Amino acid sequence: MFLTITSKPLNNSKIIPYKALLTHQSTMMSKNSSKFHIFLLRALTTCLLKIDGQKLLLKPNEVILIKKINSLTLQSLSKKSALQILLESYSASYPFDFVTMGGSPLIHDMMHNTNPTKSVYIVFRHLPAQIIRSYYNLLANLENQNTVADPTITFEKTTLIGLLLAELIRNYQKTVSLTDSQFPDQNIHHASAETQAGIIFQYIVDHIQNISVKEAAHHFGYSHNYFSRLCKKVFKANFSEKVTEIRLELACRMLSLTRKSVTEISTEIGYADPTSFYKIFKTATGTTPSSFRNRFNAAHAFHK
């Protein structure tokens, strides 16, 4: 099922009935209960979303794969916003197993978490726009043809969705926005390397103010040395480098989407001295925090 959601410029925000859509899609299936839902949000324009109270800005052709959320709102900007929902339900896990066969089990691990205790979704950025558009166009054309539930077309759609998921994850280290995504709670000791990276990142984000490698290692039940080697393996960088990278990403998000002062932001992400944050931010981005915020607001005509 395809659905396009729009919001008018500077108009009321639009609540997207996520749970109602899942229920409706499940009732359209056969008597077999659907175990797997694919819920993909694709931005057609620049969109500001609020997922369970967390603001998230998507640029055109950026995608969110959702496993579980409680609330979803498309917020109004100064220009018309539009996003496309792709929703399919399956009684078997074929599309996710297809991705696993491609050698990247991150989505498979996420979707097979049958009872998540919190919101779970992955945000994909920096995707090849032309390829993503092509997959969506092919899927839309097949859906338009499938008016009598042709099993061949259904198979083709399922295969294309598997290929789309594989494309999303193909360069996951560059495309998955780790600070924007919400990864599942599960035993890190038995997870894939990709999922381990997501779980560790989630812990860092949740404890960014006072994070330390010693406390993180203890939390996951590892020795300091082993945990340091694990981080080096899954991140291709050491723990402190990744903490700095995450702090900068969080700072950029807060500068873009909130009115918090630079001092407030530096404190929230773990810098007791705003001057240190200022220097690190300017070295990494080539601009000051205030200039970054002003450029963002000017580029998007953004109203908080």
BABASE-306406 format. One line per field, with one value per residue: residue in one letter; x, y, z of N, C-alpha, C, CB in turn. Coordinates in pm, whole numbers. Glycine has a CB too. Example, Ala and Ser with C-alpha at 12.3 -4.5 7.8 and 13.67 -1.06 7.14 Angstrom:
REM residues 2
residuo: [A:S]
n.east: [1319:1285]
n.north: [-569:-225]
n.up: [780:708]
ca.east: [1230:1367]
ca.north: [-450:-106]
ca.up: [780:714]
c.east: [1320:1290]
c.north: [-330:3]
c.up: [780:787]
cb.east: [1131:1408]
cb.north: [-447:-60]
cb.up: [905:572]
REM end
This chain:
REM residues 304
residuo: [M:F:L:T:I:T:S:K:P:L:N:N:S:K:I:I:P:Y:K:A:L:L:T:H:Q:S:T:M:M:S:K:N:S:S:K:F:H:I:F:L:L:R:A:L:T:T:C:L:L:K:I:D:G:Q:K:L:L:L:K:P:N:E:V:I:L:I:K:K:I:N:S:L:T:L:Q:S:L:S:K:K:S:A:L:Q:I:L:L:E:S:Y:S:A:S:Y:P:F:D:F:V:T:M:G:G:S:P:L:I:H:D:M:M:H:N:T:N:P:T:K:S:V:Y:I:V:F:R:H:L:P:A:Q:I:I:R:S:Y:Y:N:L:L:A:N:L:E:N:Q:N:T:V:A:D:P:T:I:T:F:E:K:T:T:L:I:G:L:L:L:A:E:L:I:R:N:Y:Q:K:T:V:S:L:T:D:S:Q:F:P:D:Q:N:I:H:H:A:S:A:E:T:Q:A:G:I:I:F:Q:Y:I:V:D:H:I:Q:N:I:S:V:K:E:A:A:H:H:F:G:Y:S:H:N:Y:F:S:R:L:C:K:K:V:F:K:A:N:F:S:E:K:V:T:E:I:R:L:E:L:A:C:R:M:L:S:L:T:R:K:S:V:T:E:I:S:T:E:I:G:Y:A:D:P:T:S:F:Y:K:I:F:K:T:A:T:G:T:T:P:S:S:F:R:N:R:F:N:A:A:H:A:F:H:K]
n.east: [84:55:79:38:127:61:140:20:177:287:64:-167:-15:7:-128:-18:-180:-38:-67:-329:-308:-143:-314:-524:-391:-320:-570:-633:-497:-465:-629:-421:-223:-43:298:508:568:635:715:777:890:927:1077:939:969:1151:1100:962:944:781:857:735:766:1021:1196:1264:1436:1390:1538:1468:1405:1527:1492:1289:1281:1044:990:855:659:503:374:329:394:355:501:429:597:752:714:530:504:576:540:595:435:517:369:361:253:345:324:542:904:1037:1132:1318:1492:1600:1761:1944:2072:2214:2424:2408:2287:2151:1890:1741:1786:1668:1394:1318:1300:1069:921:962:1057:1057:1045:1142:1335:1499:1692:1771:2009:2168:2132:2134:1962:1836:1826:1669:1427:1365:1314:1086:909:882:764:525:406:368:188:-34:-104:-181:-456:-615:-498:-273:-58:198:272:261:476:684:671:738:999:1119:1091:1262:1502:1504:1534:1785:1934:1907:2063:2307:2543:2571:2726:2761:2506:2317:2178:2302:2268:2012:1849:1659:1749:1691:1640:1839:2023:2349:2561:2494:2434:2452:2742:2670:2433:2532:2687:2483:2345:2542:2589:2337:2339:2547:2437:2220:2352:2513:2599:2765:2937:3156:3423:3481:3248:3065:3164:3128:2849:2769:2877:3143:3502:3721:3929:3849:3605:3692:3836:3626:3471:3652:3652:3381:3327:3541:3700:3821:3669:3649:3676:3439:3252:3297:3225:2951:2861:2900:2721:2478:2483:2461:2203:2048:2106:1986:1714:1608:1560:1749:2018:2368:2531:2360:2330:2595:2639:2444:2538:2768:2991:3148:3267:3180:3351:3535:3367:3292:3537:3596:3371:3395:3638:3572:3354:3406:3279:3113:2900:2673:2671:2631:2369:2229:2272:2142:1874:1824:1850:1640:1419:1318:1092:1069]
n.north: [-119:217:548:894:1168:1501:1834:2163:2484:2643:2560:2367:2095:1751:1459:1131:831:586:331:265:235:8:-182:-180:-270:-528:-653:-674:-886:-1246:-1510:-1595:-1474:-1168:-1150:-986:-651:-409:-88:193:521:774:1072:1316:1582:1834:1747:1782:1579:1446:1203:1014:1237:1324:1540:1529:1586:1532:1504:1526:1201:1070:811:634:338:171:-12:-11:242:500:744:964:1246:1477:1774:2120:2327:2621:2582:2364:2033:1692:1343:995:691:355:57:-274:-604:-923:-1279:-1431:-1409:-1331:-1090:-981:-1190:-1201:-974:-1051:-1260:-1111:-1036:-853:-822:-630:-509:-742:-838:-632:-638:-891:-874:-946:-839:-552:-319:-51:238:159:218:289:538:642:811:1013:863:698:888:854:575:497:630:492:227:275:372:148:-32:103:96:-180:-226:-87:-250:-480:-554:-774:-941:-1089:-1360:-1371:-1104:-1025:-1174:-1051:-792:-843:-936:-706:-533:-660:-613:-333:-292:-409:-227:-1:-74:-117:46:80:197:453:538:485:674:700:850:948:728:468:195:-160:-307:-566:-872:-799:-971:-1177:-1070:-949:-791:-543:-485:-484:-252:-61:-94:-23:241:346:329:508:752:773:814:1034:1263:1190:987:705:487:283:255:194:-51:-207:-199:-356:-597:-662:-679:-396:-385:-576:-466:-225:-324:-442:-216:-91:-277:-287:-21:78:266:419:416:673:845:789:875:1152:1204:1141:1329:1566:1525:1518:1777:1927:1849:1952:2225:2274:2202:2294:2561:2586:2727:2774:2718:2560:2340:2245:2160:1958:1762:1682:1851:2031:2275:2540:2672:2480:2310:2488:2525:2262:2208:2406:2334:2085:2136:2369:2605:2827:2734:2907:3027:2800:2732:2962:2948:2709:2770:2976:2841:2661:2808:2795:2742:2718]
n.up: [0:-90:27:26:221:302:412:445:380:675:814:1019:1193:1081:1200:1168:1130:1248:1387:1319:1043:1026:1140:956:725:801:820:556:466:422:614:768:1028:1014:1056:1005:936:692:713:562:548:317:230:22:-12:172:504:828:1095:1386:1602:1848:2014:1950:1741:1391:1099:759:440:82:-51:158:403:641:820:999:1292:1540:1683:1882:1833:1552:1365:1102:1072:1016:781:635:369:148:263:196:219:154:220:240:289:377:457:589:625:647:664:432:281:464:513:263:263:458:324:150:302:511:811:969:937:940:1204:1346:1263:1343:1611:1818:2027:2101:2355:2341:2122:1789:1513:1198:1051:731:549:290:58:-269:-476:-731:-765:-546:-604:-840:-752:-594:-788:-955:-773:-720:-974:-1005:-798:-890:-1102:-978:-932:-906:-729:-833:-814:-925:-963:-698:-596:-741:-634:-366:-395:-503:-285:-105:-244:-233:43:71:-78:82:300:195:200:481:685:600:536:741:992:1288:1521:1496:1471:1638:1806:1865:2193:2291:2352:2338:2313:2145:1903:1559:1404:1294:1433:1693:1679:1651:1897:2085:2005:2065:2342:2399:2308:2484:2722:2697:2834:3048:2963:2964:2872:3048:3210:3011:2914:3144:3163:2943:3011:2958:2968:3012:2819:2624:2539:2430:2211:2072:2001:1830:1629:1530:1471:1333:1446:1749:2082:2206:1988:1850:2038:2037:1770:1777:1966:1822:1609:1750:1849:1612:1535:1748:1731:1489:1519:1758:2001:2190:2377:2286:2502:2663:2494:2471:2733:2759:2586:2701:2741:2974:2965:2771:2594:2510:2367:2162:2024:1938:1779:1578:1461:1354:1179:1045:1094:1329:1610:1626:1370:1215:1291:1201:923:862:932:751:508:510:565:822:1088:1427]
ca.east: [0:122:-1:110:82:111:99:26:272:250:-69:-161:57:-81:-100:-24:-234:52:-123:-450:-265:-98:-431:-596:-315:-329:-702:-639:-427:-542:-659:-295:-186:80:401:607:521:735:661:883:858:1022:1050:931:1023:1204:992:992:861:796:835:733:815:1155:1193:1353:1426:1426:1551:1407:1454:1573:1395:1286:1220:987:945:755:654:376:308:399:332:422:486:422:709:712:678:454:579:511:614:528:437:508:332:329:251:377:317:676:1006:1117:1211:1427:1589:1666:1867:2046:2149:2305:2540:2393:2172:2101:1745:1688:1788:1571:1256:1289:1279:923:853:1045:1003:1058:1039:1252:1334:1629:1689:1871:2040:2272:2101:2136:1823:1779:1796:1555:1307:1334:1250:952:826:852:668:396:349:321:67:-145:-142:-219:-594:-682:-407:-195:53:327:301:290:613:773:672:813:1140:1164:1105:1388:1611:1504:1595:1927:1994:1916:2165:2429:2654:2506:2811:2743:2365:2239:2200:2302:2218:1868:1778:1636:1778:1622:1706:1858:2150:2455:2657:2449:2389:2547:2830:2595:2341:2614:2721:2364:2315:2642:2560:2218:2381:2625:2344:2139:2437:2615:2651:2869:2977:3296:3442:3479:3109:2999:3209:3061:2706:2751:2932:3272:3618:3757:4013:3771:3507:3765:3864:3498:3437:3743:3611:3252:3320:3663:3752:3815:3548:3647:3650:3298:3178:3309:3144:2810:2835:2888:2595:2370:2489:2405:2059:1986:2119:1893:1574:1564:1604:1841:2139:2490:2575:2273:2361:2727:2623:2363:2613:2883:3102:3128:3318:3131:3463:3589:3271:3302:3658:3583:3269:3448:3742:3509:3258:3454:3195:3075:2765:2572:2667:2568:2224:2176:2271:2036:1745:1809:1836:1512:1314:1268:1027:1059]
ca.north: [0:346:659:1020:1260:1636:1941:2291:2576:2714:2518:2275:1970:1639:1335:1014:721:472:204:235:187:-130:-266:-191:-353:-666:-707:-696:-1010:-1369:-1545:-1609:-1348:-1111:-1140:-886:-531:-317:48:282:661:836:1214:1366:1717:1849:1720:1780:1481:1426:1062:998:1360:1358:1602:1467:1649:1448:1568:1441:1065:1004:706:576:206:170:-137:23:376:529:858:1013:1370:1558:1911:2219:2416:2738:2534:2240:1912:1571:1218:877:573:222:-35:-409:-701:-1057:-1384:-1489:-1304:-1338:-970:-959:-1296:-1161:-882:-1131:-1333:-1014:-1019:-745:-864:-527:-500:-871:-841:-535:-678:-1015:-845:-959:-767:-439:-248:93:268:103:259:323:651:629:937:1008:751:731:930:798:433:489:668:385:118:317:380:11:-88:168:44:-316:-219:-45:-362:-596:-531:-903:-1019:-1180:-1410:-1338:-964:-1023:-1222:-947:-684:-888:-938:-566:-477:-714:-539:-197:-300:-435:-101:88:-118:-153:122:120:283:590:575:478:784:632:935:970:600:405:53:-245:-365:-711:-918:-760:-1082:-1270:-990:-929:-676:-421:-460:-446:-111:17:-101:57:380:386:349:632:864:782:851:1119:1364:1140:858:663:352:189:231:127:-190:-273:-213:-465:-720:-689:-613:-270:-410:-643:-372:-131:-392:-459:-87:-71:-370:-256:119:116:381:389:458:819:910:776:962:1288:1211:1144:1459:1666:1501:1563:1923:1977:1828:2045:2359:2284:2173:2351:2697:2581:2807:2697:2671:2448:2225:2192:2089:1837:1659:1635:1945:2120:2407:2576:2711:2357:2269:2585:2498:2132:2220:2486:2255:1975:2181:2487:2720:2832:2682:3008:3040:2678:2746:3066:2897:2609:2837:3050:2748:2588:2901:2706:2803:2619]
ca.up: [0:-95:77:29:325:279:502:379:444:798:855:1131:1172:1045:1272:1080:1213:1226:1434:1240:912:1043:1162:828:632:848:788:411:434:436:752:842:1093:959:1158:967:866:640:716:515:519:224:213:-114:3:308:599:970:1162:1529:1633:1994:2076:1901:1609:1294:968:645:310:-22:-75:279:435:775:835:1133:1352:1641:1739:1946:1768:1433:1319:1000:1118:909:756:557:237:149:294:147:235:99:306:179:396:335:567:544:726:652:673:310:245:557:487:140:303:527:222:92:389:606:892:1060:927:983:1350:1394:1237:1413:1753:1814:2135:2146:2471:2313:1978:1710:1373:1141:959:624:481:187:-32:-412:-499:-853:-742:-453:-682:-937:-679:-555:-909:-996:-677:-740:-1098:-980:-715:-976:-1187:-898:-889:-881:-644:-915:-732:-988:-930:-555:-582:-792:-535:-248:-433:-514:-150:-55:-310:-179:176:49:-122:197:393:119:258:606:767:553:518:865:1085:1416:1629:1477:1476:1767:1784:1962:2309:2284:2405:2246:2299:2041:1788:1450:1425:1264:1543:1807:1662:1681:2040:2155:1974:2140:2481:2405:2295:2605:2836:2635:2925:3138:2909:2976:2817:3160:3248:2898:2915:3257:3129:2847:3065:2898:3028:2945:2700:2521:2486:2344:2084:2002:1940:1717:1524:1469:1429:1260:1519:1891:2154:2229:1860:1820:2130:1983:1648:1816:2029:1717:1538:1837:1853:1486:1538:1842:1674:1376:1548:1886:2033:2303:2360:2264:2634:2701:2409:2508:2861:2738:2513:2779:2752:3088:2927:2636:2507:2450:2265:2052:1948:1874:1674:1466:1394:1281:1078:974:1127:1470:1633:1592:1225:1164:1313:1113:785:852:934:627:397:517:609:927:1203:1535]
c.east: [88:27:86:46:143:65:116:123:212:108:-57:-82:-42:-37:-118:-68:-158:-14:-248:-413:-217:-216:-508:-524:-323:-462:-716:-570:-520:-568:-533:-256:-53:181:498:541:643:668:775:827:967:984:1047:980:1095:1089:1044:893:882:757:847:798:951:1146:1300:1331:1474:1436:1494:1483:1531:1459:1405:1216:1175:947:833:770:517:301:395:323:418:396:496:549:659:679:600:547:502:601:527:545:427:483:292:335:271:361:449:777:1092:1195:1331:1534:1667:1784:1980:2133:2247:2421:2528:2269:2113:1950:1681:1680:1682:1429:1219:1283:1129:851:939:978:1002:1047:1163:1236:1476:1610:1804:1887:2146:2255:2112:1993:1761:1742:1675:1426:1266:1265:1106:859:786:748:530:328:294:195:-54:-195:-204:-361:-667:-590:-334:-74:190:368:333:433:713:783:757:962:1196:1181:1231:1508:1620:1569:1746:2000:2008:2035:2302:2553:2614:2593:2801:2597:2283:2277:2189:2246:2069:1788:1758:1647:1715:1708:1719:1996:2261:2551:2620:2400:2496:2632:2757:2501:2416:2651:2602:2331:2413:2619:2441:2253:2458:2532:2265:2219:2544:2675:2770:2922:3125:3307:3436:3336:3033:3036:3139:2914:2681:2814:3065:3383:3650:3831:3932:3672:3574:3796:3736:3457:3524:3701:3484:3244:3436:3723:3743:3695:3541:3622:3502:3212:3181:3223:2995:2774:2817:2759:2476:2366:2428:2253:1991:1996:2017:1747:1524:1611:1698:1966:2259:2541:2492:2308:2494:2720:2551:2441:2745:3003:3073:3170:3270:3242:3524:3497:3282:3421:3647:3483:3324:3555:3679:3424:3305:3372:3161:2936:2656:2559:2603:2417:2165:2169:2161:1900:1719:1782:1699:1395:1239:1209:1009:932]
c.north: [124:454:783:1114:1396:1728:2074:2384:2646:2684:2426:2150:1857:1513:1218:894:592:339:165:181:42:-225:-288:-284:-500:-730:-735:-826:-1129:-1397:-1566:-1475:-1298:-1093:-1026:-772:-455:-180:143:421:717:982:1250:1511:1720:1838:1726:1686:1489:1282:1045:1118:1406:1417:1543:1531:1552:1531:1474:1311:1005:920:667:440:192:28:-109:168:393:643:912:1134:1435:1703:2009:2302:2536:2703:2402:2122:1791:1451:1103:760:449:123:-169:-501:-841:-1156:-1458:-1377:-1295:-1210:-948:-1067:-1268:-1069:-957:-1206:-1240:-979:-908:-769:-757:-518:-629:-878:-748:-586:-808:-996:-836:-880:-653:-363:-97:113:214:147:295:436:636:762:913:888:793:760:863:651:418:524:557:268:155:324:241:-52:-28:116:-98:-315:-179:-159:-478:-584:-661:-998:-1127:-1229:-1379:-1195:-950:-1068:-1116:-831:-721:-888:-797:-502:-530:-642:-396:-196:-325:-309:-3:55:-136:-81:174:211:429:633:572:593:728:718:963:842:555:253:-33:-283:-515:-745:-892:-876:-1177:-1198:-986:-805:-545:-385:-423:-297:-23:21:-16:206:430:413:480:753:884:829:952:1222:1315:1004:830:521:248:153:160:-21:-268:-298:-334:-597:-760:-628:-487:-297:-476:-547:-270:-195:-412:-329:-60:-158:-323:-112:160:243:349:455:610:895:903:862:1107:1306:1220:1277:1568:1649:1548:1715:1983:1963:1929:2189:2381:2284:2227:2495:2700:2662:2716:2641:2552:2322:2162:2113:1956:1727:1624:1725:2043:2263:2441:2617:2591:2308:2357:2551:2366:2138:2295:2409:2147:2023:2301:2612:2717:2774:2781:3025:2919:2688:2848:3020:2796:2676:2914:2956:2683:2678:2840:2785:2697:2642]
c.up: [0:-47:82:130:298:391:429:451:565:842:975:1094:1147:1119:1176:1164:1192:1265:1355:1103:921:1059:1033:733:671:811:639:371:446:583:834:901:1037:1072:1130:891:815:631:685:490:428:206:65:-122:138:407:741:1037:1313:1558:1784:2064:2028:1760:1519:1158:861:519:203:-44:43:334:582:767:979:1173:1453:1682:1806:1880:1656:1378:1212:1036:1001:903:676:413:252:176:244:172:186:194:219:292:336:457:512:659:738:638:547:279:334:541:358:171:371:429:152:183:490:692:982:1057:975:1135:1407:1380:1307:1566:1775:1922:2185:2260:2451:2162:1908:1565:1329:1039:860:553:373:95:-178:-459:-622:-835:-652:-526:-777:-869:-643:-675:-958:-903:-695:-867:-1080:-894:-798:-1066:-1108:-844:-858:-803:-723:-835:-792:-954:-781:-528:-627:-693:-414:-276:-444:-377:-84:-114:-259:-41:165:5:-5:285:326:173:395:693:725:552:646:957:1227:1529:1616:1494:1620:1746:1894:2081:2287:2334:2305:2219:2186:1915:1679:1478:1399:1378:1669:1800:1698:1829:2119:2130:2055:2286:2494:2399:2425:2726:2795:2731:3005:3092:2936:2925:2928:3198:3136:2895:3026:3226:3039:2893:3005:2984:2948:2814:2588:2457:2394:2209:2004:1933:1818:1599:1454:1417:1340:1319:1667:1958:2167:2099:1824:1912:2080:1859:1682:1881:1924:1637:1620:1845:1728:1485:1631:1793:1564:1421:1682:1899:2152:2274:2338:2396:2680:2623:2449:2638:2840:2669:2581:2785:2864:3055:2786:2540:2438:2339:2142:1963:1871:1759:1554:1389:1305:1164:997:1001:1276:1488:1593:1442:1161:1176:1217:968:764:844:805:509:393:551:725:1043:1311:1613]
cb.east: [-95:173:-61:113:120:64:182:-114:321:266:-143:-303:147:-80:-193:114:-382:181:-157:-537:-152:-5:-523:-613:-170:-307:-812:-575:-306:-469:-744:-183:-178:51:477:717:434:790:595:949:846:1025:1155:787:910:1281:928:984:892:708:936:805:821:1246:1212:1330:1509:1323:1701:1400:1541:1624:1417:1212:1320:866:1063:766:678:398:277:411:309:371:591:300:824:823:805:379:606:479:655:583:322:639:216:425:118:519:205:696:1095:1028:1123:1374:1519:1567:1812:1980:2057:2231:2659:2385:2211:2162:1703:1775:1926:1586:1234:1393:1352:886:818:1074:1084:1188:1028:1255:1238:1695:1700:1830:2088:2410:1960:2197:1818:1878:1918:1576:1332:1462:1328:956:900:980:717:413:453:431:87:-102:-20:-121:-670:-724:-485:-151:40:318:182:191:634:724:529:767:1159:1066:981:1396:1591:1361:1530:1946:1909:1787:2123:2411:2696:2469:2957:2801:2303:2261:2098:2441:2294:1843:1854:1494:1929:1573:1628:1837:2144:2532:2667:2337:2354:2473:2953:2516:2253:2742:2767:2247:2318:2785:2533:2110:2468:2728:2247:2078:2503:2555:2542:2815:2949:3346:3577:3553:3040:3038:3361:3075:2655:2808:2836:3279:3742:3844:4133:3698:3433:3896:3932:3388:3453:3887:3590:3141:3317:3634:3672:3944:3543:3779:3734:3255:3237:3455:3170:2778:2950:3009:2580:2386:2634:2466:2027:2052:2261:1917:1552:1616:1484:1878:2163:2597:2567:2126:2366:2829:2546:2241:2638:2925:3126:3205:3474:3032:3569:3609:3128:3315:3780:3539:3145:3506:3835:3425:3128:3455:3066:3081:2749:2606:2806:2620:2195:2260:2406:2041:1735:1933:1941:1521:1217:1380:891:1181]
cb.north: [0:377:627:1085:1209:1690:1938:2355:2679:2864:2447:2237:1937:1615:1320:988:699:492:214:361:277:-141:-204:-53:-309:-673:-611:-580:-1027:-1488:-1669:-1664:-1364:-976:-1270:-950:-441:-364:81:226:744:761:1299:1357:1827:1984:1584:1924:1339:1527:970:869:1342:1234:1753:1313:1780:1336:1603:1518:1065:1107:583:671:91:264:-210:-69:486:562:970:902:1467:1524:1944:2309:2342:2843:2514:2220:1900:1583:1196:843:578:186:23:-458:-693:-1063:-1482:-1597:-1328:-1371:-848:-957:-1431:-1092:-772:-1229:-1398:-890:-996:-609:-978:-392:-470:-987:-802:-404:-692:-1120:-711:-1102:-862:-344:-282:160:421:-53:379:197:787:518:1044:1004:697:613:1081:813:361:583:798:336:85:452:456:-74:-66:320:45:-399:-119:73:-413:-616:-456:-969:-1084:-1112:-1559:-1357:-873:-1111:-1352:-896:-649:-1027:-1012:-486:-510:-861:-539:-141:-412:-546:-37:80:-247:-119:240:-3:236:604:484:342:901:588:1065:1029:493:444:30:-371:-335:-763:-1068:-641:-1160:-1358:-847:-915:-686:-439:-583:-532:-83:-38:-247:17:397:277:231:637:841:648:724:1191:1410:1129:854:673:343:247:364:195:-197:-188:-85:-426:-829:-635:-709:-182:-499:-765:-300:-85:-527:-503:27:-103:-510:-279:209:135:512:433:393:865:844:632:952:1321:1087:1029:1496:1659:1353:1503:1971:1903:1685:2032:2382:2170:2027:2266:2785:2436:2898:2784:2785:2484:2266:2306:2176:1870:1704:1510:2019:2070:2410:2690:2785:2247:2274:2729:2495:2024:2292:2618:2190:1894:2214:2461:2721:2976:2646:3142:3061:2553:2787:3192:2834:2512:2931:3135:2641:2477:2934:2615:2866:2626]
cb.up: [122:-238:218:-112:466:141:636:372:343:779:738:1175:1294:892:1396:1010:1182:1306:1583:1226:857:1163:1267:764:628:998:833:338:525:370:757:751:1246:888:1167:883:960:499:856:388:649:87:288:-166:-5:325:571:1033:1111:1612:1557:2034:2221:1902:1621:1287:964:626:280:-153:-195:385:345:876:795:1141:1421:1763:1629:2092:1870:1324:1437:855:1224:929:682:561:148:17:446:-4:383:-41:411:98:480:223:647:488:692:540:793:195:249:700:478:44:396:624:120:57:308:534:976:1023:781:928:1403:1320:1089:1378:1797:1826:2249:2029:2595:2369:1954:1720:1350:1073:1037:523:584:252:-3:-496:-516:-969:-681:-332:-763:-1006:-551:-484:-1020:-997:-534:-748:-1210:-912:-600:-1063:-1262:-784:-995:-1015:-530:-1047:-712:-1141:-968:-478:-661:-928:-491:-205:-565:-598:-64:-85:-462:-171:259:-54:-234:280:458:-30:164:686:759:413:418:936:1062:1449:1632:1340:1397:1826:1778:1894:2442:2140:2441:2302:2430:2096:1833:1314:1333:1134:1568:1813:1518:1606:2089:2112:1824:2131:2529:2290:2178:2635:2896:2517:3019:3282:2759:3124:2743:3280:3282:2764:2932:3384:3060:2713:3047:2754:3031:3038:2737:2580:2600:2411:2110:2101:2043:1757:1582:1569:1551:1110:1485:1959:2292:2291:1749:1829:2273:1951:1560:1912:2125:1624:1502:1976:1869:1366:1581:1979:1619:1280:1545:2004:2061:2336:2482:2197:2736:2678:2261:2522:2962:2658:2371:2727:2617:3209:2933:2647:2588:2557:2321:2106:2041:1976:1729:1517:1498:1374:1143:827:1041:1523:1778:1656:1169:1241:1459:1124:750:971:1053:601:404:619:492:977:1163:1629]
REM end
